[in-house]
Amino acid sequence: MSEVSNQSTGYCPDPDSWPAVAAALDRAGVARPGGFTHALVFRRCARCLQDNVVREGVFVCVFCDAGLPHAWNVDPGHS
Ligand SMILES: [Zn+2]
């Protein structure tokens, strides 16, 4: 494995969660890069509950234009 994307893994961790992902890969003996190669920032809109991909640091819901929280709030267990 030469690339790890938090999009392709099927869940939505914050890019800040990379150390946990890296540790899991190390335990599994999987070769890994130094970080997410295609890091995406996910936020769930508090108004319309849609999951957004934050692009270029703009924390605005693309669905309803509500502001998105700057803290990660996408729980993969309840998506
Ligand atoms: Zn919204």
PDB file of the backbone (N, CA, C, O) and the ligand in Angstrom, with CONECT records:
HET     ZN  A 101       1
ATOM      1  N   MET A   1       0.862  -1.197   0.000  1.00  0.00           N
ATOM      2  CA  MET A   1       0.000   0.000   0.000  1.00  0.00           C
ATOM      3  C   MET A   1       0.890   1.237   0.000  1.00  0.00           C
ATOM      4  O   MET A   1       1.698   1.431   0.908  1.00  0.00           O
ATOM      5  N   SER A   2       0.739   2.055  -1.006  1.00  0.00           N
ATOM      6  CA  SER A   2       1.566   3.253  -1.089  1.00  0.00           C
ATOM      7  C   SER A   2       0.775   4.516  -0.784  1.00  0.00           C
ATOM      8  O   SER A   2       1.356   5.575  -0.548  1.00  0.00           O
ATOM      9  N   GLU A   3      -0.535   4.406  -0.790  1.00  0.00           N
ATOM     10  CA  GLU A   3      -1.352   5.586  -0.500  1.00  0.00           C
ATOM     11  C   GLU A   3      -2.476   5.195   0.442  1.00  0.00           C
ATOM     12  O   GLU A   3      -3.028   4.098   0.352  1.00  0.00           O
ATOM     13  N   VAL A   4      -2.804   6.097   1.337  1.00  0.00           N
ATOM     14  CA  VAL A   4      -3.934   5.891   2.229  1.00  0.00           C
ATOM     15  C   VAL A   4      -4.806   7.126   2.149  1.00  0.00           C
ATOM     16  O   VAL A   4      -4.342   8.238   2.398  1.00  0.00           O
ATOM     17  N   SER A   5      -6.030   6.939   1.812  1.00  0.00           N
ATOM     18  CA  SER A   5      -6.961   8.058   1.769  1.00  0.00           C
ATOM     19  C   SER A   5      -8.027   7.864   2.820  1.00  0.00           C
ATOM     20  O   SER A   5      -8.531   6.754   2.994  1.00  0.00           O
ATOM     21  N   ASN A   6      -8.376   8.909   3.517  1.00  0.00           N
ATOM     22  CA  ASN A   6      -9.464   8.773   4.478  1.00  0.00           C
ATOM     23  C   ASN A   6     -10.812   8.830   3.791  1.00  0.00           C
ATOM     24  O   ASN A   6     -11.852   8.709   4.438  1.00  0.00           O
ATOM     25  N   GLN A   7     -10.796   9.016   2.467  1.00  0.00           N
ATOM     26  CA  GLN A   7     -12.047   8.918   1.713  1.00  0.00           C
ATOM     27  C   GLN A   7     -12.298   7.470   1.323  1.00  0.00           C
ATOM     28  O   GLN A   7     -13.426   6.987   1.423  1.00  0.00           O
ATOM     29  N   SER A   8     -11.249   6.769   0.875  1.00  0.00           N
ATOM     30  CA  SER A   8     -11.428   5.420   0.351  1.00  0.00           C
ATOM     31  C   SER A   8     -11.606   4.384   1.446  1.00  0.00           C
ATOM     32  O   SER A   8     -12.031   3.263   1.167  1.00  0.00           O
ATOM     33  N   THR A   9     -11.290   4.734   2.682  1.00  0.00           N
ATOM     34  CA  THR A   9     -11.419   3.757   3.751  1.00  0.00           C
ATOM     35  C   THR A   9     -12.857   3.540   4.164  1.00  0.00           C
ATOM     36  O   THR A   9     -13.138   2.615   4.925  1.00  0.00           O
ATOM     37  N   GLY A  10     -13.785   4.367   3.685  1.00  0.00           N
ATOM     38  CA  GLY A  10     -15.195   4.161   3.957  1.00  0.00           C
ATOM     39  C   GLY A  10     -15.677   4.801   5.228  1.00  0.00           C
ATOM     40  O   GLY A  10     -16.848   4.670   5.583  1.00  0.00           O
ATOM     41  N   TYR A  11     -14.805   5.488   5.918  1.00  0.00           N
ATOM     42  CA  TYR A  11     -15.253   6.260   7.057  1.00  0.00           C
ATOM     43  C   TYR A  11     -14.607   7.633   6.993  1.00  0.00           C
ATOM     44  O   TYR A  11     -13.829   7.915   6.081  1.00  0.00           O
ATOM     45  N   CYS A  12     -14.919   8.470   7.935  1.00  0.00           N
ATOM     46  CA  CYS A  12     -14.589   9.875   7.775  1.00  0.00           C
ATOM     47  C   CYS A  12     -13.799  10.435   8.949  1.00  0.00           C
ATOM     48  O   CYS A  12     -14.294  11.312   9.656  1.00  0.00           O
ATOM     49  N   PRO A  13     -12.616   9.962   9.164  1.00  0.00           N
ATOM     50  CA  PRO A  13     -11.835  10.540  10.262  1.00  0.00           C
ATOM     51  C   PRO A  13     -11.290  11.909   9.886  1.00  0.00           C
ATOM     52  O   PRO A  13     -11.109  12.210   8.706  1.00  0.00           O
ATOM     53  N   ASP A  14     -11.035  12.717  10.869  1.00  0.00           N
ATOM     54  CA  ASP A  14     -10.360  13.973  10.608  1.00  0.00           C
ATOM     55  C   ASP A  14      -8.914  13.668  10.195  1.00  0.00           C
ATOM     56  O   ASP A  14      -8.341  12.670  10.633  1.00  0.00           O
ATOM     57  N   PRO A  15      -8.337  14.512   9.369  1.00  0.00           N
ATOM     58  CA  PRO A  15      -6.908  14.311   9.064  1.00  0.00           C
ATOM     59  C   PRO A  15      -6.046  14.260  10.316  1.00  0.00           C
ATOM     60  O   PRO A  15      -4.976  13.652  10.314  1.00  0.00           O
ATOM     61  N   ASP A  16      -6.509  14.898  11.383  1.00  0.00           N
ATOM     62  CA  ASP A  16      -5.771  14.859  12.638  1.00  0.00           C
ATOM     63  C   ASP A  16      -5.717  13.456  13.232  1.00  0.00           C
ATOM     64  O   ASP A  16      -4.922  13.189  14.132  1.00  0.00           O
ATOM     65  N   SER A  17      -6.563  12.564  12.728  1.00  0.00           N
ATOM     66  CA  SER A  17      -6.599  11.210  13.276  1.00  0.00           C
ATOM     67  C   SER A  17      -5.508  10.341  12.668  1.00  0.00           C
ATOM     68  O   SER A  17      -5.414   9.156  12.988  1.00  0.00           O
ATOM     69  N   TRP A  18      -4.685  10.910  11.799  1.00  0.00           N
ATOM     70  CA  TRP A  18      -3.655  10.103  11.144  1.00  0.00           C
ATOM     71  C   TRP A  18      -2.800   9.286  12.108  1.00  0.00           C
ATOM     72  O   TRP A  18      -2.550   8.114  11.824  1.00  0.00           O
ATOM     73  N   PRO A  19      -2.337   9.834  13.231  1.00  0.00           N
ATOM     74  CA  PRO A  19      -1.496   9.016  14.123  1.00  0.00           C
ATOM     75  C   PRO A  19      -2.168   7.715  14.528  1.00  0.00           C
ATOM     76  O   PRO A  19      -1.497   6.688  14.630  1.00  0.00           O
ATOM     77  N   ALA A  20      -3.478   7.729  14.761  1.00  0.00           N
ATOM     78  CA  ALA A  20      -4.185   6.507  15.137  1.00  0.00           C
ATOM     79  C   ALA A  20      -4.227   5.536  13.968  1.00  0.00           C
ATOM     80  O   ALA A  20      -4.054   4.330  14.147  1.00  0.00           O
ATOM     81  N   VAL A  21      -4.455   6.060  12.780  1.00  0.00           N
ATOM     82  CA  VAL A  21      -4.485   5.211  11.584  1.00  0.00           C
ATOM     83  C   VAL A  21      -3.110   4.598  11.353  1.00  0.00           C
ATOM     84  O   VAL A  21      -2.986   3.408  11.064  1.00  0.00           O
ATOM     85  N   ALA A  22      -2.085   5.425  11.486  1.00  0.00           N
ATOM     86  CA  ALA A  22      -0.722   4.947  11.270  1.00  0.00           C
ATOM     87  C   ALA A  22      -0.371   3.845  12.270  1.00  0.00           C
ATOM     88  O   ALA A  22       0.255   2.849  11.910  1.00  0.00           O
ATOM     89  N   ALA A  23      -0.777   4.030  13.526  1.00  0.00           N
ATOM     90  CA  ALA A  23      -0.490   3.031  14.544  1.00  0.00           C
ATOM     91  C   ALA A  23      -1.192   1.721  14.218  1.00  0.00           C
ATOM     92  O   ALA A  23      -0.626   0.644  14.403  1.00  0.00           O
ATOM     93  N   ALA A  24      -2.436   1.818  13.730  1.00  0.00           N
ATOM     94  CA  ALA A  24      -3.182   0.609  13.375  1.00  0.00           C
ATOM     95  C   ALA A  24      -2.511  -0.115  12.216  1.00  0.00           C
ATOM     96  O   ALA A  24      -2.422  -1.343  12.208  1.00  0.00           O
ATOM     97  N   LEU A  25      -2.039   0.653  11.238  1.00  0.00           N
ATOM     98  CA  LEU A  25      -1.367   0.044  10.088  1.00  0.00           C
ATOM     99  C   LEU A  25      -0.053  -0.594  10.517  1.00  0.00           C
ATOM    100  O   LEU A  25       0.323  -1.660  10.028  1.00  0.00           O
ATOM    101  N   ASP A  26       0.645   0.074  11.441  1.00  0.00           N
ATOM    102  CA  ASP A  26       1.903  -0.484  11.928  1.00  0.00           C
ATOM    103  C   ASP A  26       1.664  -1.809  12.639  1.00  0.00           C
ATOM    104  O   ASP A  26       2.420  -2.765  12.468  1.00  0.00           O
ATOM    105  N   ARG A  27       0.600  -1.853  13.438  1.00  0.00           N
ATOM    106  CA  ARG A  27       0.284  -3.094  14.148  1.00  0.00           C
ATOM    107  C   ARG A  27      -0.028  -4.220  13.165  1.00  0.00           C
ATOM    108  O   ARG A  27       0.288  -5.385  13.403  1.00  0.00           O
ATOM    109  N   ALA A  28      -0.664  -3.831  12.042  1.00  0.00           N
ATOM    110  CA  ALA A  28      -1.033  -4.818  11.032  1.00  0.00           C
ATOM    111  C   ALA A  28       0.145  -5.155  10.116  1.00  0.00           C
ATOM    112  O   ALA A  28       0.037  -6.028   9.254  1.00  0.00           O
ATOM    113  N   GLY A  29       1.268  -4.461  10.307  1.00  0.00           N
ATOM    114  CA  GLY A  29       2.441  -4.739   9.489  1.00  0.00           C
ATOM    115  C   GLY A  29       2.307  -4.223   8.068  1.00  0.00           C
ATOM    116  O   GLY A  29       2.920  -4.756   7.143  1.00  0.00           O
ATOM    117  N   VAL A  30       1.497  -3.180   7.900  1.00  0.00           N
ATOM    118  CA  VAL A  30       1.257  -2.631   6.567  1.00  0.00           C
ATOM    119  C   VAL A  30       2.180  -1.439   6.332  1.00  0.00           C
ATOM    120  O   VAL A  30       2.263  -0.530   7.159  1.00  0.00           O
ATOM    121  N   ALA A  31       2.869  -1.456   5.197  1.00  0.00           N
ATOM    122  CA  ALA A  31       3.672  -0.295   4.841  1.00  0.00           C
ATOM    123  C   ALA A  31       2.752   0.884   4.604  1.00  0.00           C
ATOM    124  O   ALA A  31       1.682   0.748   4.011  1.00  0.00           O
ATOM    125  N   ARG A  32       3.179   2.035   5.071  1.00  0.00           N
ATOM    126  CA  ARG A  32       2.296   3.193   4.977  1.00  0.00           C
ATOM    127  C   ARG A  32       3.126   4.437   4.686  1.00  0.00           C
ATOM    128  O   ARG A  32       4.319   4.485   4.984  1.00  0.00           O
ATOM    129  N   PRO A  33       2.480   5.442   4.099  1.00  0.00           N
ATOM    130  CA  PRO A  33       3.141   6.739   3.912  1.00  0.00           C
ATOM    131  C   PRO A  33       3.144   7.513   5.221  1.00  0.00           C
ATOM    132  O   PRO A  33       2.647   7.018   6.233  1.00  0.00           O
ATOM    133  N   GLY A  34       3.690   8.704   5.212  1.00  0.00           N
ATOM    134  CA  GLY A  34       3.803   9.500   6.428  1.00  0.00           C
ATOM    135  C   GLY A  34       2.550  10.238   6.818  1.00  0.00           C
ATOM    136  O   GLY A  34       2.512  10.890   7.862  1.00  0.00           O
ATOM    137  N   GLY A  35       1.529  10.148   6.002  1.00  0.00           N
ATOM    138  CA  GLY A  35       0.284  10.847   6.322  1.00  0.00           C
ATOM    139  C   GLY A  35      -0.756  10.515   5.283  1.00  0.00           C
ATOM    140  O   GLY A  35      -0.470   9.830   4.301  1.00  0.00           O
ATOM    141  N   PHE A  36      -1.958  10.997   5.495  1.00  0.00           N
ATOM    142  CA  PHE A  36      -2.981  10.792   4.479  1.00  0.00           C
ATOM    143  C   PHE A  36      -2.505  11.458   3.182  1.00  0.00           C
ATOM    144  O   PHE A  36      -2.093  12.618   3.170  1.00  0.00           O
ATOM    145  N   THR A  37      -2.575  10.697   2.111  1.00  0.00           N
ATOM    146  CA  THR A  37      -2.121  11.267   0.843  1.00  0.00           C
ATOM    147  C   THR A  37      -3.188  12.138   0.196  1.00  0.00           C
ATOM    148  O   THR A  37      -2.897  12.996  -0.638  1.00  0.00           O
ATOM    149  N   HIS A  38      -4.419  11.897   0.598  1.00  0.00           N
ATOM    150  CA  HIS A  38      -5.501  12.730   0.059  1.00  0.00           C
ATOM    151  C   HIS A  38      -6.414  13.100   1.220  1.00  0.00           C
ATOM    152  O   HIS A  38      -7.576  12.697   1.265  1.00  0.00           O
ATOM    153  N   ALA A  39      -5.885  13.854   2.133  1.00  0.00           N
ATOM    154  CA  ALA A  39      -6.630  14.167   3.344  1.00  0.00           C
ATOM    155  C   ALA A  39      -7.841  15.027   3.022  1.00  0.00           C
ATOM    156  O   ALA A  39      -7.751  16.024   2.306  1.00  0.00           O
ATOM    157  N   LEU A  40      -8.964  14.616   3.566  1.00  0.00           N
ATOM    158  CA  LEU A  40     -10.186  15.393   3.415  1.00  0.00           C
ATOM    159  C   LEU A  40     -10.703  15.735   4.802  1.00  0.00           C
ATOM    160  O   LEU A  40     -10.587  14.939   5.734  1.00  0.00           O
ATOM    161  N   VAL A  41     -11.262  16.903   4.926  1.00  0.00           N
ATOM    162  CA  VAL A  41     -11.837  17.331   6.192  1.00  0.00           C
ATOM    163  C   VAL A  41     -13.352  17.211   6.069  1.00  0.00           C
ATOM    164  O   VAL A  41     -13.975  17.850   5.222  1.00  0.00           O
ATOM    165  N   PHE A  42     -13.926  16.383   6.929  1.00  0.00           N
ATOM    166  CA  PHE A  42     -15.362  16.188   6.914  1.00  0.00           C
ATOM    167  C   PHE A  42     -16.011  16.923   8.071  1.00  0.00           C
ATOM    168  O   PHE A  42     -15.485  16.934   9.184  1.00  0.00           O
ATOM    169  N   ARG A  43     -17.154  17.535   7.806  1.00  0.00           N
ATOM    170  CA  ARG A  43     -17.959  18.116   8.866  1.00  0.00           C
ATOM    171  C   ARG A  43     -19.421  17.834   8.577  1.00  0.00           C
ATOM    172  O   ARG A  43     -19.871  17.904   7.433  1.00  0.00           O
ATOM    173  N   ARG A  44     -20.155  17.515   9.636  1.00  0.00           N
ATOM    174  CA  ARG A  44     -21.595  17.323   9.492  1.00  0.00           C
ATOM    175  C   ARG A  44     -22.296  18.630   9.808  1.00  0.00           C
ATOM    176  O   ARG A  44     -22.042  19.252  10.840  1.00  0.00           O
ATOM    177  N   CYS A  45     -23.177  19.037   8.916  1.00  0.00           N
ATOM    178  CA  CYS A  45     -23.919  20.270   9.119  1.00  0.00           C
ATOM    179  C   CYS A  45     -24.896  20.094  10.266  1.00  0.00           C
ATOM    180  O   CYS A  45     -25.670  19.137  10.290  1.00  0.00           O
ATOM    181  N   ALA A  46     -24.860  21.018  11.217  1.00  0.00           N
ATOM    182  CA  ALA A  46     -25.746  20.931  12.370  1.00  0.00           C
ATOM    183  C   ALA A  46     -27.185  21.270  11.982  1.00  0.00           C
ATOM    184  O   ALA A  46     -28.121  20.900  12.691  1.00  0.00           O
ATOM    185  N   ARG A  47     -27.366  21.970  10.861  1.00  0.00           N
ATOM    186  CA  ARG A  47     -28.722  22.365  10.461  1.00  0.00           C
ATOM    187  C   ARG A  47     -29.399  21.270   9.640  1.00  0.00           C
ATOM    188  O   ARG A  47     -30.506  20.840   9.963  1.00  0.00           O
ATOM    189  N   CYS A  48     -28.725  20.818   8.567  1.00  0.00           N
ATOM    190  CA  CYS A  48     -29.389  19.865   7.667  1.00  0.00           C
ATOM    191  C   CYS A  48     -28.837  18.446   7.804  1.00  0.00           C
ATOM    192  O   CYS A  48     -29.320  17.521   7.150  1.00  0.00           O
ATOM    193  N   LEU A  49     -27.824  18.279   8.656  1.00  0.00           N
ATOM    194  CA  LEU A  49     -27.259  16.967   8.972  1.00  0.00           C
ATOM    195  C   LEU A  49     -26.610  16.282   7.774  1.00  0.00           C
ATOM    196  O   LEU A  49     -26.412  15.067   7.782  1.00  0.00           O
ATOM    197  N   GLN A  50     -26.281  17.052   6.753  1.00  0.00           N
ATOM    198  CA  GLN A  50     -25.537  16.487   5.630  1.00  0.00           C
ATOM    199  C   GLN A  50     -24.046  16.504   5.955  1.00  0.00           C
ATOM    200  O   GLN A  50     -23.543  17.424   6.599  1.00  0.00           O
ATOM    201  N   ASP A  51     -23.359  15.472   5.497  1.00  0.00           N
ATOM    202  CA  ASP A  51     -21.904  15.456   5.641  1.00  0.00           C
ATOM    203  C   ASP A  51     -21.279  16.260   4.513  1.00  0.00           C
ATOM    204  O   ASP A  51     -21.574  16.047   3.338  1.00  0.00           O
ATOM    205  N   ASN A  52     -20.421  17.174   4.887  1.00  0.00           N
ATOM    206  CA  ASN A  52     -19.738  18.027   3.918  1.00  0.00           C
ATOM    207  C   ASN A  52     -18.260  17.700   3.879  1.00  0.00           C
ATOM    208  O   ASN A  52     -17.682  17.278   4.881  1.00  0.00           O
ATOM    209  N   VAL A  53     -17.660  17.891   2.740  1.00  0.00           N
ATOM    210  CA  VAL A  53     -16.201  17.893   2.640  1.00  0.00           C
ATOM    211  C   VAL A  53     -15.781  19.355   2.606  1.00  0.00           C
ATOM    212  O   VAL A  53     -16.143  20.102   1.697  1.00  0.00           O
ATOM    213  N   VAL A  54     -15.006  19.748   3.618  1.00  0.00           N
ATOM    214  CA  VAL A  54     -14.553  21.133   3.694  1.00  0.00           C
ATOM    215  C   VAL A  54     -13.436  21.341   2.681  1.00  0.00           C
ATOM    216  O   VAL A  54     -12.418  20.649   2.708  1.00  0.00           O
ATOM    217  N   ARG A  55     -13.637  22.284   1.806  1.00  0.00           N
ATOM    218  CA  ARG A  55     -12.656  22.543   0.763  1.00  0.00           C
ATOM    219  C   ARG A  55     -12.014  23.911   0.971  1.00  0.00           C
ATOM    220  O   ARG A  55     -12.695  24.918   1.169  1.00  0.00           O
ATOM    221  N   GLU A  56     -10.698  23.914   0.921  1.00  0.00           N
ATOM    222  CA  GLU A  56      -9.942  25.152   1.016  1.00  0.00           C
ATOM    223  C   GLU A  56     -10.260  25.932   2.291  1.00  0.00           C
ATOM    224  O   GLU A  56     -10.231  27.163   2.305  1.00  0.00           O
ATOM    225  N   GLY A  57     -10.559  25.204   3.345  1.00  0.00           N
ATOM    226  CA  GLY A  57     -10.751  25.840   4.640  1.00  0.00           C
ATOM    227  C   GLY A  57     -12.026  26.643   4.780  1.00  0.00           C
ATOM    228  O   GLY A  57     -12.152  27.454   5.697  1.00  0.00           O
ATOM    229  N   VAL A  58     -12.988  26.423   3.868  1.00  0.00           N
ATOM    230  CA  VAL A  58     -14.255  27.150   3.948  1.00  0.00           C
ATOM    231  C   VAL A  58     -15.267  26.270   4.669  1.00  0.00           C
ATOM    232  O   VAL A  58     -15.754  25.277   4.128  1.00  0.00           O
ATOM    233  N   PHE A  59     -15.572  26.664   5.913  1.00  0.00           N
ATOM    234  CA  PHE A  59     -16.469  25.869   6.735  1.00  0.00           C
ATOM    235  C   PHE A  59     -17.904  26.336   6.547  1.00  0.00           C
ATOM    236  O   PHE A  59     -18.506  26.923   7.446  1.00  0.00           O
ATOM    237  N   VAL A  60     -18.438  26.067   5.370  1.00  0.00           N
ATOM    238  CA  VAL A  60     -19.818  26.424   5.056  1.00  0.00           C
ATOM    239  C   VAL A  60     -20.478  25.217   4.406  1.00  0.00           C
ATOM    240  O   VAL A  60     -19.905  24.588   3.516  1.00  0.00           O
ATOM    241  N   CYS A  61     -21.701  24.895   4.861  1.00  0.00           N
ATOM    242  CA  CYS A  61     -22.433  23.762   4.299  1.00  0.00           C
ATOM    243  C   CYS A  61     -22.773  24.043   2.839  1.00  0.00           C
ATOM    244  O   CYS A  61     -23.318  25.096   2.508  1.00  0.00           O
ATOM    245  N   VAL A  62     -22.440  23.081   1.966  1.00  0.00           N
ATOM    246  CA  VAL A  62     -22.741  23.280   0.550  1.00  0.00           C
ATOM    247  C   VAL A  62     -24.226  23.058   0.269  1.00  0.00           C
ATOM    248  O   VAL A  62     -24.718  23.410  -0.803  1.00  0.00           O
ATOM    249  N   PHE A  63     -24.930  22.480   1.225  1.00  0.00           N
ATOM    250  CA  PHE A  63     -26.333  22.154   1.004  1.00  0.00           C
ATOM    251  C   PHE A  63     -27.264  23.275   1.461  1.00  0.00           C
ATOM    252  O   PHE A  63     -28.253  23.573   0.792  1.00  0.00           O
ATOM    253  N   CYS A  64     -26.952  23.893   2.597  1.00  0.00           N
ATOM    254  CA  CYS A  64     -27.875  24.896   3.130  1.00  0.00           C
ATOM    255  C   CYS A  64     -27.172  26.196   3.521  1.00  0.00           C
ATOM    256  O   CYS A  64     -27.809  27.101   4.061  1.00  0.00           O
ATOM    257  N   ASP A  65     -25.869  26.298   3.256  1.00  0.00           N
ATOM    258  CA  ASP A  65     -25.112  27.522   3.525  1.00  0.00           C
ATOM    259  C   ASP A  65     -24.942  27.851   4.999  1.00  0.00           C
ATOM    260  O   ASP A  65     -24.493  28.945   5.340  1.00  0.00           O
ATOM    261  N   ALA A  66     -25.291  26.925   5.871  1.00  0.00           N
ATOM    262  CA  ALA A  66     -25.055  27.155   7.295  1.00  0.00           C
ATOM    263  C   ALA A  66     -23.560  27.041   7.583  1.00  0.00           C
ATOM    264  O   ALA A  66     -22.829  26.360   6.863  1.00  0.00           O
ATOM    265  N   GLY A  67     -23.121  27.705   8.630  1.00  0.00           N
ATOM    266  CA  GLY A  67     -21.731  27.570   9.045  1.00  0.00           C
ATOM    267  C   GLY A  67     -21.494  26.178   9.594  1.00  0.00           C
ATOM    268  O   GLY A  67     -22.367  25.594  10.236  1.00  0.00           O
ATOM    269  N   LEU A  68     -20.311  25.654   9.338  1.00  0.00           N
ATOM    270  CA  LEU A  68     -19.949  24.340   9.870  1.00  0.00           C
ATOM    271  C   LEU A  68     -19.029  24.510  11.065  1.00  0.00           C
ATOM    272  O   LEU A  68     -18.231  25.447  11.109  1.00  0.00           O
ATOM    273  N   PRO A  69     -19.134  23.601  12.044  1.00  0.00           N
ATOM    274  CA  PRO A  69     -18.255  23.688  13.209  1.00  0.00           C
ATOM    275  C   PRO A  69     -16.805  23.432  12.817  1.00  0.00           C
ATOM    276  O   PRO A  69     -16.527  22.637  11.918  1.00  0.00           O
ATOM    277  N   HIS A  70     -15.903  24.095  13.481  1.00  0.00           N
ATOM    278  CA  HIS A  70     -14.484  23.881  13.189  1.00  0.00           C
ATOM    279  C   HIS A  70     -13.958  22.624  13.865  1.00  0.00           C
ATOM    280  O   HIS A  70     -12.903  22.109  13.496  1.00  0.00           O
ATOM    281  N   ALA A  71     -14.694  22.133  14.854  1.00  0.00           N
ATOM    282  CA  ALA A  71     -14.293  20.887  15.503  1.00  0.00           C
ATOM    283  C   ALA A  71     -14.908  19.713  14.750  1.00  0.00           C
ATOM    284  O   ALA A  71     -16.052  19.780  14.300  1.00  0.00           O
ATOM    285  N   TRP A  72     -14.144  18.651  14.622  1.00  0.00           N
ATOM    286  CA  TRP A  72     -14.629  17.466  13.926  1.00  0.00           C
ATOM    287  C   TRP A  72     -15.857  16.904  14.631  1.00  0.00           C
ATOM    288  O   TRP A  72     -15.867  16.763  15.854  1.00  0.00           O
ATOM    289  N   ASN A  73     -16.892  16.583  13.859  1.00  0.00           N
ATOM    290  CA  ASN A  73     -18.132  16.130  14.494  1.00  0.00           C
ATOM    291  C   ASN A  73     -18.785  14.987  13.742  1.00  0.00           C
ATOM    292  O   ASN A  73     -19.963  14.709  13.969  1.00  0.00           O
ATOM    293  N   VAL A  74     -18.067  14.314  12.857  1.00  0.00           N
ATOM    294  CA  VAL A  74     -18.641  13.222  12.089  1.00  0.00           C
ATOM    295  C   VAL A  74     -18.312  11.916  12.788  1.00  0.00           C
ATOM    296  O   VAL A  74     -17.174  11.447  12.759  1.00  0.00           O
ATOM    297  N   ASP A  75     -19.315  11.343  13.409  1.00  0.00           N
ATOM    298  CA  ASP A  75     -19.129  10.080  14.106  1.00  0.00           C
ATOM    299  C   ASP A  75     -19.386   8.937  13.123  1.00  0.00           C
ATOM    300  O   ASP A  75     -20.519   8.763  12.673  1.00  0.00           O
ATOM    301  N   PRO A  76     -18.367   8.163  12.785  1.00  0.00           N
ATOM    302  CA  PRO A  76     -18.553   7.122  11.778  1.00  0.00           C
ATOM    303  C   PRO A  76     -19.538   6.051  12.221  1.00  0.00           C
ATOM    304  O   PRO A  76     -20.051   5.299  11.391  1.00  0.00           O
ATOM    305  N   GLY A  77     -19.808   5.972  13.530  1.00  0.00           N
ATOM    306  CA  GLY A  77     -20.750   4.968  14.000  1.00  0.00           C
ATOM    307  C   GLY A  77     -22.202   5.388  13.867  1.00  0.00           C
ATOM    308  O   GLY A  77     -23.106   4.576  14.063  1.00  0.00           O
ATOM    309  N   HIS A  78     -22.429   6.636  13.541  1.00  0.00           N
ATOM    310  CA  HIS A  78     -23.804   7.141  13.466  1.00  0.00           C
ATOM    311  C   HIS A  78     -24.051   7.905  12.178  1.00  0.00           C
ATOM    312  O   HIS A  78     -24.861   8.832  12.143  1.00  0.00           O
ATOM    313  N   SER A  79     -23.370   7.526  11.147  1.00  0.00           N
ATOM    314  CA  SER A  79     -23.521   8.260   9.885  1.00  0.00           C
ATOM    315  C   SER A  79     -24.643   7.663   9.055  1.00  0.00           C
ATOM    316  O   SER A  79     -24.922   8.144   7.957  1.00  0.00           O
TER     317      SER A  79
HETATM  318 ZN    ZN A 101     -26.441  22.204   5.916  1.00  0.00          ZN2+
END
